[in-house]
């Protein structure tokens, strides 16, 4: 299984099992346009962690540790979600403008290790 990342606002998305990995629905994107196979809210950062991080690059390392800790509490859920995927590629869709400091990168690493 290949896990790819893609910003939901960009049009050139790779093909595969399309999963929104943001807790909040992306502004201006209709459900039809999103064309999702799943929305894995349970694997997103908690509201508390998301608000604390606030996309501040200076908090990235601390955010990463805290988010991985949260993900460890949802390990079985992550395994169950991966087991539901029937396609070769999984496309994790996120809305953040800052591609380098998006939780989606951490989630991708985590899922690849579980895979």
C-alpha positions as CSV (number, residue, x, y, z in Angstrom):
1,X,0.0,0.0,0.0
2,X,1.3,3.4,-1.0
3,X,0.3,6.4,1.2
4,X,0.3,9.8,-0.5
5,X,-0.4,13.3,0.7
6,X,-2.3,15.9,-1.2
7,X,-3.7,19.3,-0.3
8,X,-7.5,19.1,-0.9
9,X,-7.5,22.6,-2.6
10,X,-5.1,21.5,-5.4
11,X,-6.6,19.8,-8.4
12,X,-3.9,17.3,-9.5
13,X,-4.7,14.7,-6.8
14,X,-3.2,11.2,-7.3
15,X,-5.7,8.4,-7.7
16,X,-6.6,6.1,-4.9
17,X,-8.7,5.7,-1.8
18,X,-9.4,9.4,-0.8
19,X,-9.4,10.2,2.9
20,X,-9.9,13.5,4.5
21,X,-7.6,13.7,7.6
22,X,-8.7,17.1,9.0
23,X,-11.1,17.2,11.9
24,X,-12.8,20.3,10.4
25,X,-14.4,20.3,6.9
26,X,-12.3,22.4,4.5
27,X,-13.8,25.7,3.7
28,X,-15.3,26.1,0.2
29,X,-15.1,22.4,-0.7
30,X,-18.4,20.7,-1.3
31,X,-18.8,17.0,-0.4
32,X,-19.3,16.3,-4.1
33,X,-16.1,18.0,-5.1
34,X,-14.2,16.3,-2.3
35,X,-15.2,12.9,-3.6
36,X,-14.1,11.1,-0.5
37,X,-14.0,7.5,0.4
38,X,-13.6,8.2,4.1
39,X,-13.1,10.9,6.7
40,X,-10.8,9.7,9.5
41,X,-11.7,12.2,12.2
42,X,-10.5,9.9,14.9
43,X,-7.0,10.0,13.7
44,X,-6.7,13.8,13.6
45,X,-5.2,15.9,16.3
46,X,-7.6,16.7,19.2
47,X,-9.2,20.1,19.2
48,X,-7.1,21.0,22.2
49,X,-3.8,20.1,20.4
50,X,-4.9,21.6,17.1
51,X,-5.7,24.9,18.8
52,X,-2.5,24.9,20.9
53,X,-0.3,24.3,17.8
54,X,-2.1,26.9,15.6
55,X,0.3,26.0,12.7
56,X,3.2,27.6,14.6
57,X,6.4,26.2,13.1
58,X,8.2,26.9,16.4
59,X,6.0,24.4,18.1
60,X,6.4,21.7,15.5
61,X,8.7,19.3,17.4
62,X,6.5,19.4,20.5
63,X,3.4,19.1,18.4
64,X,4.8,16.0,16.7
65,X,5.5,14.3,20.0
66,X,2.0,15.1,21.4
67,X,0.2,14.1,18.2
68,X,2.1,10.8,18.1
69,X,1.1,10.2,21.7
70,X,-2.6,10.8,20.7
71,X,-2.3,8.5,17.7
72,X,-0.9,5.7,19.9
73,X,-4.3,5.8,21.8
74,X,-6.0,5.1,18.5
75,X,-3.8,2.4,17.2
76,X,-6.5,-0.2,16.7
77,X,-8.7,2.4,14.9
78,X,-5.9,3.1,12.5
79,X,-5.4,-0.6,11.8
80,X,-9.1,-1.0,11.2
81,X,-9.2,1.9,8.8
82,X,-6.2,0.6,6.9
83,X,-7.8,-2.9,6.7
84,X,-10.9,-1.3,5.0
85,X,-8.7,0.1,2.1
86,X,-9.1,-2.0,-1.0
87,X,-7.0,0.1,-3.4
88,X,-3.3,0.2,-3.8
89,X,-3.0,3.9,-3.1
90,X,-4.3,5.8,-0.1
91,X,-4.5,9.6,-0.6
92,X,-4.5,11.6,2.7
93,X,-6.2,14.9,2.0
94,X,-5.6,17.9,4.2
95,X,-6.3,21.7,4.0
96,X,-3.3,23.3,5.7
97,X,-1.4,25.9,3.6
98,X,1.9,25.1,5.3
99,X,2.7,21.7,3.7
100,X,5.9,21.2,5.9
101,X,4.1,21.6,9.2
102,X,0.9,19.7,8.5
103,X,-0.2,16.9,10.8
104,X,-0.9,14.8,7.7
105,X,2.9,14.2,7.3
106,X,3.0,12.8,10.9
107,X,-0.1,10.7,10.2
108,X,1.4,9.3,7.0
109,X,4.6,8.2,8.8
110,X,2.5,6.6,11.6
111,X,0.3,4.7,9.2
112,X,3.3,3.5,7.1
113,X,4.9,2.0,10.3
114,X,1.6,0.3,11.1
115,X,1.1,-0.9,7.5
